Amino acid sequence: MPKVFLIAGLGADSRIFTHILLPNNYEKIGIQPLNPRRADTLNDVAQHVINQYNITVDDVVIGDSLGGIIAVEIGKLMPIRKLILTSTIKTSSEEPWYFKILRKLPVYDITPARLFTKLGAFVKPMLRHLSDEDALLIKSMLADSSPSFLKWGAQAALHWRNDVIPPNLHHIIGDKDLVFPCKNIKNPTAVIKGGTHIMVFDRANEINTLLADILKA
């Protein structure tokens, strides 16, 4: 049975994939929160995930947001059955405009790590249409996130340089994603109309349909 490994992004964990359903012949495995060392690169983390979870060429990796960037690094290290990205970028040429500003004004570098879990106000606009229960879950994931990982991840994403697109890559993006704008994404596999940065959670039905087609192909 092929395994499907799911890697969440910053401020989230495997609960972000709660509503993701896979065909019956696939095993769904959520990658546990990562704990990189300060000097680790995204490539280092990708290799650690491969080793820890014994990912093989017959497996599938789905990465959301920062998890998508890590998934790209996994795909560069080894060939896998399918590499599926959501709400992320696959090369540094797709990065949003504000990355350049943040690299020049690295506020993340001087911000105490503990403050990174207090950024719930920034996600409130994406939660307005959710039920109280779902909104509480999203906020809980951010609050439960490791402050040091949030700070490491912000720096790693901002300084990621990549122009390699691994084989078997499929890229799904939302046209209302404010973190990674759809207009920057070159040749996406699919665009979710109205999809925001948390579409893997709140538009899971549409993504499940796409996943079934991708995995069947």
ABEGO torsion letter per residue (X at the ends): XBBBBBBBBBGBBAAAAAABBBBAABBBBBBBBBBBBAABBAAAAAAAAAAAAGBBAABBBBBBEAAAAAAAAAAAABBBABBBBBGBBABAAABBAAAAAAAABBAAAABBAAAAAAAAAAAAAAAAABBAAAAAAAAAAAAABBAAAAAAAAAAAAABBBABBBBGBBBBBBAABAABBAAABBGBABBBBGBBAAAAAAAAAAAAAAAAAAAAX
